[in-house]
Amino acid sequence: MPRALCSARGERFTCESHLKDSVYCEFNRIDRGVRTGRVLSRAACTWNESWGVLLDDLGINTYVWVANGCRAEFHRW
């Protein structure tokens, strides 16, 4: 699983995929959810197609994954 540190600022963070790669950005404690904010790529960022959320097997770490060139700023809510 390719991982990247996300660029975080408060409740916002950025996760970026380049070309066709999939990237997992660790962002702990997404208690309620996450949504896309500003899209930074020409590629679409579509839920369950080019981005989504994963919880690790222990239920400790949460990852936002992006793929197919999706680059976006995400917001916790």
C-alpha contacts under 8 A as a table, 3 or more apart, distances in Angstrom:
res1	aa1	res2	aa2	distance
1	M	23	V	7.47
1	M	24	Y	7.05
2	P	22	S	6.98
2	P	23	V	5.37
2	P	24	Y	6.12
3	R	23	V	5.62
3	R	24	Y	4.63
3	R	25	C	5.80
3	R	26	E	7.36
4	A	15	C	7.84
4	A	23	V	6.54
4	A	24	Y	6.03
4	A	25	C	5.01
4	A	26	E	7.13
5	L	25	C	5.63
5	L	26	E	6.34
6	C	13	F	6.16
6	C	14	T	5.67
6	C	15	C	5.67
6	C	25	C	5.43
6	C	26	E	6.71
6	C	27	F	7.28
7	S	13	F	5.31
7	S	14	T	5.22
7	S	15	C	7.25
8	A	11	E	7.46
8	A	12	R	5.79
8	A	13	F	4.05
8	A	14	T	6.53
9	R	12	R	5.23
9	R	13	F	5.95
10	G	13	F	7.74
11	E	75	H	5.79
11	E	76	R	5.46
11	E	77	W	7.97
12	R	73	E	6.63
12	R	74	F	5.55
12	R	75	H	4.59
12	R	76	R	6.55
13	F	73	E	5.53
13	F	74	F	5.29
13	F	75	H	6.64
14	T	71	R	7.43
14	T	72	A	5.72
14	T	73	E	4.32
14	T	74	F	5.96
15	C	23	V	7.79
15	C	24	Y	7.89
15	C	25	C	6.08
15	C	64	V	7.54
15	C	65	W	7.72
15	C	66	V	6.89
15	C	71	R	5.95
15	C	72	A	5.95
15	C	73	E	6.66
15	C	74	F	7.57
16	E	23	V	7.04
16	E	66	V	6.52
16	E	69	G	7.34
16	E	70	C	6.21
16	E	71	R	4.11
16	E	72	A	6.46
17	S	20	K	7.32
17	S	21	D	5.95
17	S	22	S	6.07
17	S	23	V	5.83
17	S	66	V	5.70
17	S	67	A	5.35
17	S	68	N	6.53
17	S	69	G	4.74
17	S	70	C	5.38
17	S	71	R	5.70
18	H	21	D	6.01
18	H	67	A	7.67
18	H	68	N	7.02
18	H	69	G	4.62
18	H	70	C	7.29
18	H	71	R	7.71
19	L	67	A	7.96
19	L	68	N	5.70
19	L	69	G	4.67
20	K	67	A	6.17
20	K	68	N	4.20
20	K	69	G	5.90
21	D	67	A	5.64
21	D	68	N	6.16
21	D	69	G	7.25
22	S	65	W	6.81
22	S	66	V	5.64
22	S	67	A	4.26
22	S	68	N	6.98
23	V	65	W	5.52
23	V	66	V	5.44
23	V	67	A	6.44
24	Y	63	Y	5.76
24	Y	64	V	5.68
24	Y	65	W	4.31
24	Y	66	V	6.62
25	C	63	Y	5.27
25	C	64	V	5.25
25	C	65	W	6.18
26	E	61	N	6.93
26	E	62	T	5.91
26	E	63	Y	4.44
26	E	64	V	6.57
27	F	30	I	7.12
27	F	61	N	7.14
27	F	62	T	5.55
27	F	63	Y	5.64
27	F	64	V	7.07
28	N	60	I	7.50
28	N	61	N	5.28
28	N	62	T	5.09
28	N	63	Y	7.42
29	R	60	I	7.90
29	R	61	N	7.16
29	R	62	T	6.53
30	I	33	G	5.65
30	I	34	V	6.94
30	I	62	T	6.69
30	I	76	R	6.71
32	R	76	R	7.47
32	R	77	W	6.10
33	G	76	R	5.90
33	G	77	W	5.65
34	V	74	F	6.60
34	V	75	H	5.49
34	V	76	R	4.48
34	V	77	W	5.90
35	R	74	F	5.65
35	R	75	H	5.43
35	R	76	R	6.64
35	R	77	W	7.50
36	T	39	V	7.30
36	T	45	C	7.93
36	T	72	A	6.64
36	T	73	E	6.16
36	T	74	F	4.48
36	T	75	H	6.21
37	G	72	A	6.77
37	G	73	E	5.18
37	G	74	F	5.14
37	G	75	H	6.21
38	R	72	A	5.79
38	R	73	E	5.24
38	R	74	F	7.45
39	V	44	A	7.88
39	V	45	C	7.08
39	V	70	C	7.76
39	V	71	R	6.15
39	V	72	A	4.24
39	V	73	E	6.27
40	L	70	C	7.80
40	L	71	R	5.15
40	L	72	A	4.98
40	L	73	E	7.24
41	S	44	A	7.28
41	S	69	G	6.93
41	S	70	C	5.98
41	S	71	R	5.08
41	S	72	A	6.94
42	R	69	G	7.94
42	R	70	C	7.88
43	A	68	N	7.35
43	A	69	G	5.62
43	A	70	C	5.56
43	A	71	R	7.78
44	A	50	S	7.44
44	A	69	G	7.86
44	A	70	C	6.09
45	C	49	E	7.68
45	C	50	S	5.40
45	C	51	W	6.27
45	C	66	V	7.99
45	C	70	C	5.08
45	C	71	R	7.26
45	C	72	A	7.38
46	T	49	E	5.40
46	T	50	S	5.25
46	T	51	W	6.13
47	W	50	S	6.27
47	W	51	W	5.26
47	W	52	G	5.82
48	N	51	W	5.57
48	N	52	G	5.31
49	E	52	G	7.69
49	E	67	A	7.90
50	S	65	W	7.93
50	S	66	V	5.45
50	S	67	A	4.78
50	S	68	N	5.96
50	S	69	G	7.85
50	S	70	C	6.14
51	W	64	V	7.07
51	W	65	W	5.34
51	W	66	V	4.29
51	W	67	A	6.28
51	W	70	C	7.27
52	G	64	V	5.72
52	G	65	W	5.38
52	G	66	V	6.80
53	V	62	T	7.15
53	V	63	Y	5.69
53	V	64	V	4.51
53	V	65	W	6.07
54	L	62	T	5.81
54	L	63	Y	5.10
54	L	64	V	6.32
54	L	65	W	7.32
55	L	58	L	7.96
55	L	59	G	5.73
55	L	60	I	7.22
55	L	61	N	5.98
55	L	62	T	4.57
55	L	63	Y	6.26
56	D	59	G	5.28
56	D	60	I	6.41
56	D	61	N	5.58
56	D	62	T	6.38
56	D	63	Y	7.81
57	D	60	I	7.82
58	L	61	N	7.68
59	G	62	T	7.64
66	V	69	G	7.65
66	V	70	C	5.84
66	V	71	R	7.27
67	A	70	C	5.66
